[in-house]
Amino acid sequence: MPSSAAPTTLYESPARLAFLAASQQPGAQQPDLSIVVPVYNTALYVEACLDSILSQQGCTFELILVNDGSTDNSLQIINDYAQNHSDQNILILDQANQGLSAVRNLGLRLACGDYVAFLDSDDMMTPDSYRRMLELARAGECDLVICKSFEYNQIAKTNRPFYDEWVWAKVIGPCPEMITNSSKHPDILIFEPNANTKIIRSAFARSIGLVYPEGKYFEDPPAHILACLAAKTVGLVNHRGYCYRVGRVGKITATKNIRRFDVLDSAELALQQALPFSPNDEQGARIMFAIGRIFDWCGTMTPAEDRRRFYTLASQRFSNLPKAWLKVFEREYVASYFRQITLLALYYRHIELSVSYASGKTVLWQMLWPMIRHGRIKTLWRHRVLLRNRQYIPPVAAKADPETPHGLFHTIQSFLAQSTPADSFKKDLNEVCCSVAGKNLFVLPVGTVILDIQSGYELLSFQLACRNGDKPIYIVNTDAERRALLQETAEKHGLKHLRFFSTIDAATDTIRDNQEIIGLLKIDAPILNEERLRQIPNDLEILHAFGSYTHKNLSPLTLFRISTRRFKSFYWRNDDSLNEVDTVAGDKDTRPEVSIVVPAYGVEHYLDRCLSSLIEQTIVRKEIIVVDDGSKDRSGEIADEWQARYPSIIKVIHKPNEGCACARSVGLAASTGQFTGFVDGDDWVDPPMFEKLYEAAALLRTDISQCGFRKVFELDNAQENCIEKYQTNMTAATSCCAGLIKHIPTLLPLQPSIWRRLYRSNFLRDQGVDFPHHIPRFDDLPFQFSSFLSASRVSVIPGIYYNYRLQRIGQDVAVTDERLFVHFDIFSDLKKEIAKNGTFLTEAKLKRVQLNSHEWALSRIEPAYRAEYEKRMGPDLFENNSFMNCADILFVAWRSPRQIFRMTIKVLKKYLIGNYLK
């Protein structure tokens, strides 16, 4: 139902007021499109969203911005943006938080345009997308027009086609556009049900009563299915118009919570709205697939304790559907989507799963038994063969370029063939949607220019000239003959906004004289080097930069450092490799590169060596934060002396004694660096450590970067190198020869050693990873487990740089009394975290950590405490587990060293006998 709360009008631009006045006159022209943008806590992204809208050419639109109770400064940002673009038809409304659906319904009621579109404020549209969609809508009198989409990863800085690319390939193939409907092509029902990929005729939306269910997450499927079924004509534009941002903090689709159950109500509403249209069997099967896919996805993101109930309720949504739909569904999709067999089995017979479906253990026989009863086991066996042979993968459409006018494309292709390698223009074509550069091309603000410096691949500049109307594009090329040919080609096709220069200085002087901003800078190997980058004047504002480089001409770390200080965002690919990890990408960041937190308590004899080793680090932009945790010796005084010597690098925080966890947490909160590392006050590090870790983390865009360490035995005067061997994707692209970890969960059972790693500071804050203040010792264990559990990318470098001191008096690892009982509090907290965000695999890794920790504690605890410790081990290992039972835990112990397996058997016997006697 529509919301009853009235929004407040905060701003109407002069252009909008003029439009409203003119609309009162007879025969007044309405805008082509009304674009509704819900804004909620997207301060970091909303400007890019609005830039992408204002970059649209060839259509008139009104922009309705609705602030839905944002708690950050999003409202201030959109107000300032509207003031700076007062020539645009912009309306800003403000209301208490009511959810995405309420905002969209409000936009539908207020829309004055012939068509209405929605765009979430953290996403973007590529240039000319709305124009293309509107042209097809006018030509075909379409009720609904849909475009393709691609996914931009905020963390990895990469683009990739959206998951429904295979559906587009099946429906439209290489055709640039198509007019159809769901009866002719029912596969349009299984396009991504996202409101942002569509424009809808306003009168049509109102006639079918199109509304989004308010107060619910995952509101798109009902509207998508209703619009596709009701539309007499549906236009398809084979163009990646919608850029969907993933990997950002606070995104609803990335959270695990009970709100996933909202999708059940959305699915029921979708089915209720679909049935009056009497869908045929082909359409019905597609509806089943669309709903089943989102059930499958939402189920995996439901809290572990609720997954069984979720899948049981999900299966009931299919119980009353026509069986003819199911037959088509099975024929079309089970071979390609084996996980959908679960829903089929539940449809035939509402089985009760003995364990959670998402526990990581497939209850295969319970799912297959209904199939066997209905004679479908042969079909499943055939599907198994198809899966094994990879024959079910949908075909990918032939790579075509529907973006550039046919004649111009071949003219430029022929021209470039005269002096460029045959595949050079293909690289530029792939840039548009296959790299982060593509994202930047699409969000250039109004009033910016493009500067292409002797790239050798000028096809992209010609493409941009065709798509960006009159946006000035400056091409610098010192080759007079080639420059003349380029200019002749531009004049032939009327591209007057393409301008050519013989030197960088001539181009930058023109930009400076015109007081222009460089929206996009493009430079490619072999001319890209440090000298060339420094030739670009510092007084020019440059938003985005991309191109290619070679290791011969430029160190990737040097390129990264220059780019973080000069460009808002950047993407440089290695011209010698097509490997994704060889790219240099990121955003502007002028903070210190590394913050090093040093907790200090009772380390007066060791702190000098520790801080000396940190000052000698080869990384230049660093800060060192020493946290004096109420030391009773001279540790605090020593730290102050070092601060007096290096006031710009070292900062000292004095606080009462609360334990190492609290000290580290205080240091983490005070850090301002891009990355944060931890060094204990009694240890020391080798000079290149943080430079190497930073290089791996920055270039590979990882959340955590790790090196090896050595144990230094103070009393024995001996050393022992400790470097684990992991299964990594090794690459020689970076000078540190770092590797990406293929399976991060394999790191979870490692010996706790947070001090030989660098952590991306924003990652720790965004994921809420911190040290538990209530844990007096061994706080590195829960921190390590939580950080690895949350990390999406982890890199490892092979060097050994950290020196871990052992056999020192007063170390936590030397305790042998009741202080070892802290393990039970630690694992109690980690079990709760596994219940919220874990899987069977992560809980198995936690069990391995528990077994290793308990075996270590029992090997050193005093006899007076041993019996009590063993008694508490039973409940700790075998109670309050989310996924594992006793047999699973025994299997993990069996895979461990023999002494751990024997210990587990002994503890289990005592635990079972104790429970029996109760």
MIKE-636498 format. One line per 2 residues: number of its first residue (from 0); for each residue x, y, z of C-alpha. Coordinates in steps of 0.1 Angstrom, whole numbers, plus 2048, in hexadecimal, padded with zeros to 3 digits. Each point is the difference from the previous one (the first is absolute). Layout:
N
NUM) X Y Z | ...
END
This chain:
918
0) 800 800 800 | 80C 823 7F9
2) 810 812 81D | 7EA 81A 813
4) 81D 815 80C | 803 820 7EC
6) 824 809 7F5 | 80E 823 803
8) 80B 813 7E1 | 823 80D 807
10) 80B 80D 7DE | 7F2 807 7DD
12) 819 80C 7E7 | 7F9 81F 7EB
14) 7FE 7EA 7E1 | 7E5 7EB 812
16) 7EC 81E 80A | 801 80C 7DC
18) 7F4 7DE 7F5 | 7E3 800 819
20) 7F5 822 7F4 | 802 7F6 7DC
22) 7ED 7E0 806 | 7E1 813 809
24) 7FD 80D 7DC | 7EC 7EC 7E7
26) 815 7E8 7EB | 81E 802 818
28) 81C 7E8 7F9 | 806 7E6 81B
30) 823 7F2 807 | 809 7E0 7EF
32) 80A 7EF 820 | 7FB 803 826
34) 81E 7F2 813 | 7FA 7F7 824
36) 81E 7FD 817 | 7FB 7F4 823
38) 81D 80C 817 | 808 7EF 820
40) 823 802 810 | 813 800 7DF
42) 815 81F 805 | 81F 7F0 7F0
44) 7EE 7F6 7E0 | 7E2 817 7F9
46) 815 81A 7ED | 80C 7E5 7E7
48) 7DC 7F5 7FC | 7F4 823 7F8
50) 81D 807 7E9 | 7F7 7E1 7EC
52) 7DC 80D 7FD | 80A 823 7F5
54) 818 7F1 7E6 | 7E2 7F2 7ED
56) 7FB 811 7DF | 7E3 802 7E7
58) 7E3 7FF 818 | 7EE 818 818
60) 7FA 7F4 824 | 7F6 80A 822
62) 814 7F4 81E | 7EE 7F8 820
64) 817 7FB 81D | 7F0 7F2 820
66) 815 800 820 | 7F2 7E3 813
68) 80C 80A 823 | 825 7FE 7FA
70) 815 801 820 | 820 80B 7EE
72) 806 81F 7EB | 7EF 7F3 7E1
74) 7E5 81B 802 | 81A 81C 801
76) 812 7F1 7E2 | 7E1 7FF 7EA
78) 7F6 823 80A | 822 80E 7F7
80) 7FF 7EC 7E0 | 7DE 80D 7F6
82) 80B 824 807 | 81E 7FB 7EA
84) 7EA 7F3 7E3 | 7E3 818 803
86) 7FB 7FE 7DA | 7F3 7DC 804
88) 7DC 7F6 808 | 806 7F4 824
90) 7E9 7FB 81D | 80D 7F6 823
92) 7E8 7F1 81A | 807 7F5 823
94) 7ED 7E7 816 | 805 7EA 81E
96) 80F 7DE 7F7 | 7E5 7EA 7F0
98) 814 7EA 7E9 | 809 7FD 7DC
100) 7DD 7F5 7F5 | 7EF 81E 810
102) 817 817 7ED | 7FA 7EF 7DF
104) 7DA 801 805 | 803 825 808
106) 814 806 7E0 | 7E6 7ED 7EB
108) 7E5 817 80E | 814 820 7FA
110) 80F 7F7 7DE | 7F6 818 7E4
112) 815 7F0 7E4 | 7F3 7E9 7E5
114) 815 7E5 80F | 80E 7FA 823
116) 821 7F1 80A | 810 7F7 822
118) 824 802 809 | 80F 7F7 822
120) 817 81B 80D | 81E 7E9 803
122) 7FE 7F5 7DC | 805 810 7DE
124) 7F3 801 7DC | 817 801 7E2
126) 7FE 81D 7E7 | 7E4 7FF 7E7
128) 7EF 7E3 811 | 7DF 812 806
130) 801 80F 7DD | 804 7DE 7F0
132) 7E4 7F2 816 | 7E9 81E 7F8
134) 806 7FE 7DB | 7F7 7DB 7FF
136) 7E2 807 816 | 7F3 81B 7E8
138) 807 7EB 7E1 | 7EF 7E1 80D
140) 7E5 811 817 | 80E 7EB 81C
142) 7F1 7FD 822 | 821 7F5 80E
144) 824 802 7F5 | 81D 7ED 811
146) 825 804 7FC | 81D 7E9 80A
148) 815 806 81F | 823 7FA 80E
150) 80E 7FD 822 | 81B 818 80F
152) 813 7F2 81E | 808 81C 818
154) 81B 7EC 811 | 812 7EF 7E3
156) 7FB 81D 7E8 | 7F4 7EA 7E4
158) 7E2 7FD 7E9 | 7EF 7E1 7F3
160) 7E0 7F9 7ED | 7E2 7F8 816
162) 7F5 7DC 807 | 7E3 802 7E7
164) 818 806 7E3 | 7F8 7DC 7F3
166) 7DB 808 7FF | 806 81F 7EB
168) 816 7EB 7E9 | 7E4 7E7 7FC
170) 7E4 819 7FA | 811 81C 7EB
172) 821 7F1 7F5 | 815 81A 7ED
174) 7E2 816 7F7 | 804 824 80C
176) 7DB 802 80A | 7DF 7EC 7FF
178) 7DB 805 805 | 7EE 7E3 80F
180) 7EA 7F5 81E | 7FF 7E4 819
182) 7EA 7EA 7EA | 819 800 7E4
184) 81F 7FF 816 | 7F7 7F4 823
186) 824 801 80A | 7FD 825 806
188) 7EF 7F6 821 | 822 7F3 80C
190) 813 81F 7FA | 80E 80F 820
192) 7E0 80E 811 | 810 822 806
194) 7EC 820 7FD | 81F 813 7F5
196) 804 7EF 7DF | 7DE 80C 7F3
198) 7EC 81D 7F4 | 7DA 7FC 803
200) 7E5 814 7EE | 7F0 814 81C
202) 7DC 7FB 7F4 | 806 7DA 7FD
204) 80E 7FE 823 | 7E2 812 80E
206) 7E8 7EB 7EC | 80D 7DF 80E
208) 802 80D 823 | 826 7FC 802
210) 80C 805 824 | 81D 7F3 814
212) 7F8 7EE 820 | 809 818 81C
214) 812 7F6 820 | 810 7E2 7EE
216) 822 7F8 7F3 | 804 7F1 7DD
218) 7E3 813 7F2 | 80A 7FD 7DC
220) 7F3 7DE 7F5 | 7DA 807 802
222) 803 820 7EC | 817 7EF 7E6
224) 7EA 7E2 7FB | 7E0 816 7FF
226) 80F 819 7E7 | 80E 7E5 7E9
228) 7DF 7EC 7FF | 7EA 81F 7FB
230) 815 811 7E6 | 7F3 7FC 7DC
232) 822 80B 7F3 | 821 7FD 811
234) 81F 811 7F2 | 823 7F0 806
236) 81F 815 7FB | 820 7EB 7FC
238) 815 81A 813 | 80F 7FE 823
240) 7EE 81F 80D | 7FD 7F9 826
242) 81F 7FF 816 | 7F9 7ED 820
244) 818 807 81C | 809 7E3 817
246) 818 7FD 81D | 7F6 820 811
248) 7F8 803 825 | 7DC 7FF 80B
250) 7F2 7F1 7E0 | 7E0 7EC 808
252) 808 7E4 7E8 | 820 7F9 812
254) 7F2 7FC 823 | 7F6 7E0 812
256) 7E1 805 815 | 7DD 7F5 807
258) 7F3 81A 7E7 | 807 7E6 7E5
260) 7DE 7F1 808 | 7F1 81F 7EF
262) 807 7EF 7DF | 7E6 7E6 808
264) 7E4 81A 802 | 80E 811 7E0
266) 7FF 7DE 7EE | 7DC 7FA 80C
268) 7F6 822 7F4 | 811 7FA 7DE
270) 7ED 7E0 7FB | 7DF 810 80A
272) 805 81C 7E7 | 80B 7E7 7E5
274) 7E3 7E7 801 | 7E5 818 7F3
276) 814 804 7E0 | 7FC 7DA 7FA
278) 825 7FA 7F8 | 807 7E3 7E8
280) 816 7E3 80B | 81F 810 7F2
282) 7FA 820 812 | 7F7 7EE 820
284) 820 7EC 7FF | 814 820 7FD
286) 7ED 80F 81E | 809 7E1 814
288) 824 804 7F6 | 802 825 808
290) 7F1 7FB 823 | 813 7E0 807
292) 821 811 7F8 | 7FA 81C 818
294) 7F4 7E6 81A | 821 7ED 7FC
296) 815 81F 803 | 7ED 80F 81E
298) 800 7DF 812 | 826 7FF 800
300) 800 823 80F | 7E8 7F8 81B
302) 80D 7FB 824 | 80A 7DC 805
304) 7E7 7F9 81B | 7E3 80B 7E9
306) 80A 7EF 7DF | 7EC 7E0 805
308) 7E1 814 807 | 807 817 7E2
310) 803 7E3 7E7 | 7E1 7EF 80E
312) 7EB 820 7FC | 810 806 7DE
314) 7F5 7DD 7F3 | 7DC 807 80B
316) 7FE 81E 7E8 | 802 7E6 7E4
318) 7E7 7E8 80D | 7E1 80D 7EE
320) 810 808 7DE | 7F5 7EE 7E1
322) 813 7E0 7FB | 804 808 7DB
324) 816 81D 80A | 816 7E8 814
326) 805 7E8 7E2 | 80C 81D 7EA
328) 816 80D 81C | 810 7DE 805
330) 806 7FC 7DB | 80F 822 7FB
332) 814 808 81F | 808 7E2 817
334) 81D 7F6 7E9 | 810 822 802
336) 7F7 808 824 | 806 7E2 815
338) 7F9 812 820 | 7DC 805 7F5
340) 7FB 7DA 805 | 7FB 809 825
342) 7E1 814 7F8 | 7F3 7E5 7E9
344) 804 7E6 81B | 7EF 816 819
346) 7E4 807 7E7 | 7F9 7DB 7FB
348) 800 7F8 825 | 805 818 81C
350) 81C 7ED 811 | 80E 80A 821
352) 825 804 7FE | 813 7F1 81D
354) 81A 81B 7FE | 801 823 7F1
356) 801 800 7DA | 81B 81B 801
358) 816 7EE 819 | 818 7F5 7E5
360) 7F5 7DB 802 | 7E9 7F6 7E4
362) 7E4 7E9 80C | 800 7F1 7DD
364) 7EB 7E1 806 | 7E4 815 811
366) 800 816 7E1 | 802 7E5 7E6
368) 7E6 7E8 80F | 7E2 813 7F3
370) 811 800 7DE | 805 7DA 801
372) 7DB 7FB 809 | 7F6 815 7E2
374) 817 7EE 7E8 | 818 81D 7FB
376) 821 7F0 80B | 80A 7F9 7DC
378) 7FB 825 7F8 | 816 80A 81D
380) 81B 7E8 7F6 | 801 80E 7DE
382) 801 823 80F | 81D 7F5 816
384) 813 7F6 7E0 | 7F9 822 7F1
386) 80C 811 81F | 820 7EC 801
388) 807 807 7DB | 7F8 825 804
390) 7E7 7FE 7E3 | 7E5 813 813
392) 812 821 7FE | 7EB 818 7EC
394) 80F 80D 7E0 | 80F 823 801
396) 7F6 818 7E4 | 819 809 7E6
398) 814 81E 80A | 7F3 81D 7EB
400) 801 825 804 | 7DD 80E 7FE
402) 80D 820 810 | 810 811 7E1
404) 7EE 809 7DF | 808 7E5 7E7
406) 812 816 7E6 | 815 813 818
408) 80B 7E0 812 | 80E 7F0 7E0
410) 80F 821 7F4 | 814 804 820
412) 808 7DA 801 | 80F 803 7DD
414) 813 81F 809 | 80F 7F1 81F
416) 80A 7E1 7ED | 819 815 7ED
418) 816 808 81D | 7F4 7EB 81E
420) 801 7DB 809 | 7E2 7ED 7F4
422) 7F2 7FB 823 | 806 823 80D
424) 7DC 80C 7F9 | 7F3 7E1 812
426) 812 80B 820 | 7EE 822 7FE
428) 7DF 7EF 7FA | 805 7EA 81E
430) 809 81E 816 | 7DC 80D 7FE
432) 7EF 7E6 815 | 81B 7E7 80B
434) 814 816 817 | 7FB 81B 81A
436) 809 819 7E5 | 7DE 7F8 7F1
438) 7EF 80C 820 | 814 820 800
440) 7F7 807 7DB | 7DC 800 809
442) 7FF 818 81E | 813 81E 7F3
444) 7EF 81F 80E | 7F2 81A 7EA
446) 81A 81A 7F6 | 81E 7E9 801
448) 817 7F7 7E3 | 813 7E1 7F5
450) 825 800 7FA | 810 7E4 7EC
452) 826 802 800 | 810 7ED 7E2
454) 7F0 7E0 80A | 803 7F0 7DE
456) 7DC 7F2 804 | 7EC 81E 7F6
458) 7E1 7EB 7F7 | 7F3 804 824
460) 802 826 7FD | 7EC 7FE 7E0
462) 7E6 7EA 811 | 7FD 819 81D
464) 7FC 81C 7E7 | 7E2 7EF 7F1
466) 7F0 7F9 822 | 807 820 812
468) 7F1 81A 7EA | 815 820 801
470) 817 7F6 81D | 823 80D 7F6
472) 819 7E4 7FA | 824 80A 7FD
474) 818 7E8 7EF | 826 805 803
476) 816 7EF 7E6 | 823 80B 7F6
478) 7FE 7EC 7DF | 7F6 81B 7E7
480) 7F5 7E7 7E5 | 7EA 7EC 817
482) 7F2 81F 810 | 7F6 80D 7DD
484) 7EF 7DE 7F8 | 7ED 801 821
486) 7F5 824 7FA | 7F4 7F8 7DD
488) 7EB 7E2 80D | 7F1 816 81B
490) 7F6 81C 7E7 | 7F2 7E6 7E8
492) 7E7 7F5 81A | 7F8 822 80F
494) 812 7FA 821 | 808 825 806
496) 805 7FC 825 | 81F 7EA 7FA
498) 81F 816 801 | 824 7F7 7F9
500) 820 80C 80F | 825 7F9 7FA
502) 80C 804 824 | 7F2 7FB 823
504) 808 824 809 | 7EA 80D 7E3
506) 7E3 7EB 80B | 803 808 825
508) 804 825 7F9 | 7DF 7FF 7ED
510) 7EF 7EE 81C | 80E 819 819
512) 7F5 81E 7EB | 7DD 7F2 7FD
514) 7FF 7F9 826 | 7F6 7DC 7F8
516) 802 7E0 816 | 80F 7E1 7F1
518) 7E5 7E6 805 | 815 7E4 7F1
520) 825 7FD 7F9 | 80B 7E3 7E9
522) 825 7F7 7FC | 80D 7DE 7F4
524) 821 7EE 7FE | 81B 804 7F3
526) 7FF 826 807 | 7F2 7FD 823
528) 81C 805 819 | 807 815 81F
530) 80E 81D 7EC | 7E1 801 7EA
532) 7E9 801 81E | 813 81C 810
534) 7FE 814 7E0 | 7DA 805 807
536) 7FD 820 814 | 7F6 7FC 824
538) 7E8 81D 7FE | 7E9 7ED 7E9
540) 7E4 7ED 810 | 7FE 7DC 7F3
542) 7E3 7E9 80A | 807 7DF 7F0
544) 81F 7F0 7EF | 805 7E0 7EE
546) 816 7EF 7E7 | 81C 7E6 7FE
548) 823 7FE 80D | 81E 7E9 7FF
550) 818 7F6 81C | 81D 80A 7EA
552) 7F5 825 800 | 7EF 804 822
554) 7FF 7EE 821 | 7DC 7F7 809
556) 804 80C 823 | 80D 822 7F4
558) 7E3 802 7E8 | 7E8 7F8 81C
560) 80F 81A 817 | 7FF 81C 7E6
562) 7DD 7F7 7F7 | 7F2 800 824
564) 80C 824 803 | 7F5 80D 7DE
566) 7E0 7EF 7F5 | 7DE 7FA 80F
568) 801 7DD 7F3 | 817 7ED 7E8
570) 805 7DF 7EE | 820 7F6 7EF
572) 804 7DE 7F0 | 821 7EE 7FA
574) 805 800 7DA | 815 7E0 803
576) 7E5 7EC 811 | 7DA 7FC 7FF
578) 7FF 7F3 824 | 7E8 814 816
580) 819 800 81D | 819 812 7EB
582) 7EB 820 7FF | 806 81F 815
584) 7DF 80F 80B | 7F2 815 81D
586) 7F3 821 80C | 80F 820 80C
588) 80E 7FC 823 | 819 819 80F
590) 800 7F0 823 | 820 7F0 80D
592) 806 7E0 7EF | 804 7EB 820
594) 7F7 805 825 | 814 7EA 818
596) 7F0 7FA 822 | 818 7F6 81C
598) 7F0 7F5 822 | 81A 806 81B
600) 7FE 7F1 823 | 81F 7F5 814
602) 817 800 7E2 | 81A 81B 80A
604) 81D 7E9 7F7 | 7F2 7F9 7DD
606) 7ED 81F 7F4 | 81F 813 7F3
608) 808 7E4 7E8 | 7DC 7FD 7F5
610) 7FB 825 7F9 | 822 803 7EF
612) 7F7 7E4 7E8 | 7DF 812 7F8
614) 812 822 7FA | 817 7ED 7E8
616) 7E4 7F3 7EB | 805 808 7DB
618) 7DC 80C 7FC | 800 826 803
620) 7DC 80A 806 | 7FB 7EF 822
622) 7F3 807 822 | 809 7ED 820
624) 7E7 800 81D | 80E 7F4 821
626) 7E5 7F8 81A | 80E 800 824
628) 7E8 7E9 812 | 808 80E 823
630) 823 7F1 801 | 810 7FF 823
632) 823 801 7F1 | 810 81A 7E9
634) 7EE 7F5 7E1 | 7EA 820 7FE
636) 81E 817 806 | 814 7EE 7E4
638) 7E3 804 7E8 | 7FE 826 808
640) 826 803 7F9 | 7FB 7F1 7DE
642) 7E2 816 7F9 | 816 81F 808
644) 81A 7F4 7E7 | 7E6 7F8 7E4
646) 7E2 816 807 | 7F2 7FD 7DD
648) 801 7DA 800 | 7FB 7F3 823
650) 7E1 807 816 | 7FE 7F4 823
652) 7DF 7F8 813 | 801 7FB 826
654) 7E3 7EE 80F | 7F8 7EB 820
656) 808 7DC 7FF | 7E4 7EC 7F0
658) 811 7E5 7ED | 810 7FB 7DE
660) 7DF 7FD 7EE | 7F4 822 80C
662) 822 810 7F8 | 7FF 7F3 7DC
664) 7DC 80B 7FC | 809 823 80B
666) 81D 801 7E8 | 7EB 7F3 7E4
668) 7E6 81B 806 | 81B 81B 800
670) 810 7F4 7E0 | 7FC 815 7E0
672) 813 7EB 7E7 | 7F3 7EE 7E1
674) 80C 7E0 810 | 806 7F6 825
676) 81A 7E8 80E | 807 7F5 823
678) 822 7FA 810 | 804 7F4 824
680) 817 816 815 | 819 7E4 807
682) 804 7F6 7DB | 811 810 7E2
684) 7FD 7FF 7DB | 818 801 7E2
686) 802 821 7EC | 7ED 7F5 7E0
688) 7E2 7F0 812 | 7E5 81A 7FE
690) 80C 80C 7DD | 7FB 7DD 7F3
692) 7DF 7FA 812 | 7F3 821 7F3
694) 80A 7F8 7DD | 7EE 7DF 800
696) 7E1 80E 810 | 7FE 81F 7EA
698) 807 7F0 7DF | 7EC 7E1 805
700) 7E4 814 812 | 7FE 7E8 81D
702) 7F1 805 822 | 81D 7EE 812
704) 824 7FC 7F6 | 816 7E7 812
706) 825 7F6 802 | 814 7E6 812
708) 810 803 823 | 81C 7F2 814
710) 7FF 7F5 824 | 81C 80E 815
712) 807 7EC 820 | 810 819 819
714) 80E 7E6 819 | 80C 7E7 7E6
716) 80E 81B 7E9 | 7F1 7ED 7E3
718) 7E9 809 7E2 | 7E6 7EC 7ED
720) 7F1 80B 7DF | 7DA 7FC 7FD
722) 7F1 804 7DD | 7E2 7EC 7F6
724) 7FB 7F2 7DD | 7DE 808 7F2
726) 7EF 7F8 7DF | 802 822 7F0
728) 7FC 810 7DE | 824 80B 7FD
730) 808 81C 7E7 | 820 812 7F6
732) 7ED 820 7F9 | 80B 811 820
734) 823 804 80B | 7F7 7EF 821
736) 7F4 7E1 7EE | 7E1 7FE 816
738) 7E5 7E7 7FC | 7DA 801 805
740) 7F2 7E6 817 | 7E8 7E9 7ED
742) 7ED 7F4 81F | 800 819 81D
744) 7F0 7E7 819 | 821 7EC 7FE
746) 810 81C 814 | 7E7 7FF 81D
748) 812 7E5 814 | 822 811 7FE
750) 813 808 820 | 7F4 822 80C
752) 819 819 7F2 | 7EF 821 7F8
754) 821 813 802 | 80E 7F3 7DF
756) 7E3 80F 7EB | 7F3 820 7F2
758) 7DB 806 801 | 7ED 819 7EA
760) 7F3 819 819 | 7DF 806 7EF
762) 7FA 7DB 7FF | 804 7FC 826
764) 7E9 81D 807 | 7E6 7F6 7E6
766) 7FF 7DC 80C | 801 80A 825
768) 81F 7EB 806 | 80F 80A 821
770) 811 7F2 81F | 7E8 7F3 81B
772) 806 816 81F | 7F3 7E6 818
774) 81B 7E7 7F5 | 81E 806 816
776) 819 7EC 7EB | 803 7EC 7E0
778) 7EB 81B 7EF | 812 7FA 7E0
780) 7EE 7DF 7FB | 7DC 80F 7FD
782) 80E 81D 7EC | 811 7EA 7E7
784) 7E2 7E9 7FC | 7E8 81D 7FB
786) 815 812 7E7 | 806 7E1 7EB
788) 7DB 7F7 802 | 7F7 823 7F2
790) 81C 805 7E7 | 7F9 7FC 7DB
792) 824 801 7F3 | 820 7F6 813
794) 823 802 7F2 | 820 7EF 80C
796) 824 80A 7FA | 81C 7E6 804
798) 818 815 814 | 807 7FB 826
800) 801 823 810 | 7F1 7FE 823
802) 814 7F6 81F | 7EA 7F0 81A
804) 812 7FF 822 | 7F9 7E2 817
806) 80C 7F6 823 | 7FC 823 80D
808) 7F4 803 824 | 7DC 80D 802
810) 7F4 7F4 7DE | 7DC 7F4 7FE
812) 80B 7E1 7EE | 814 7F6 81F
814) 7E1 7FE 817 | 7F8 7DE 80F
816) 7E5 807 819 | 7DA 807 7FF
818) 807 81D 7E7 | 7FF 7E6 7E5
820) 7DA 7FC 806 | 7FC 820 7EB
822) 7FE 7E8 7E2 | 7DC 7F7 809
824) 7F5 825 7FF | 812 804 7DF
826) 7EF 7E2 7EF | 7DE 809 80E
828) 803 821 7EE | 80C 7F0 7E0
830) 7E3 7E7 800 | 7E8 81D 801
832) 811 80F 7E2 | 7FF 7DF 7ED
834) 7DB 7FE 807 | 7FB 822 7EF
836) 818 7FF 7E3 | 80F 7DD 7FE
838) 7FC 7E0 7ED | 807 7DB 806
840) 823 806 7F3 | 809 81D 816
842) 7F2 7EE 81E | 816 7E3 7F8
844) 81E 817 7FF | 7F6 80F 821
846) 7FF 7DC 80F | 823 7FB 7F4
848) 80A 820 811 | 7EF 7F5 820
850) 810 7DE 800 | 823 80F 7FA
852) 7FB 81A 81B | 7F4 7E7 81A
854) 81B 7E8 7F8 | 81A 81C 804
856) 7F0 80B 821 | 7FF 7DD 80E
858) 824 7FB 7F8 | 80A 81C 817
860) 7E5 806 81A | 808 7F8 824
862) 7F3 7DF 80E | 7E9 812 819
864) 7EC 80F 7E3 | 801 7E3 7E7
866) 7E1 7ED 80B | 7EA 820 800
868) 80E 809 7DE | 7F8 7DE 7F1
870) 7DD 802 80F | 7F8 821 7EF
872) 80E 7F3 7DF | 7E3 7E9 7FB
874) 7E4 81B 7FE | 818 817 7EE
876) 806 7E7 7E4 | 7DE 7EE 7FD
878) 7E5 81A 80A | 7F1 81F 7EF
880) 80D 7F6 7DE | 7EE 80E 7E1
882) 808 7E5 7E6 | 815 7E4 80F
884) 7F7 7E1 815 | 816 7E9 814
886) 809 7EA 7E2 | 80B 81F 7EC
888) 816 80C 81D | 810 7DE 803
890) 807 800 7DB | 812 821 803
892) 814 7F2 81E | 808 7E0 7EC
894) 80F 816 7E4 | 816 811 81B
896) 820 7F3 810 | 7FB 7E0 814
898) 803 810 823 | 7E4 818 7F7
900) 7E9 7E3 7F5 | 807 7ED 820
902) 7F9 81F 815 | 7DF 805 7EE
904) 7F5 7DC 806 | 809 803 825
906) 7ED 821 804 | 7E1 7F2 7ED
908) 7FE 7E2 817 | 801 815 81F
910) 7E6 818 7F0 | 7E8 7E4 7F7
912) 804 7EF 822 | 7FA 821 812
914) 7E1 807 7ED | 7F3 7DC 805
916) 805 803 826 | 7ED 820 800
END
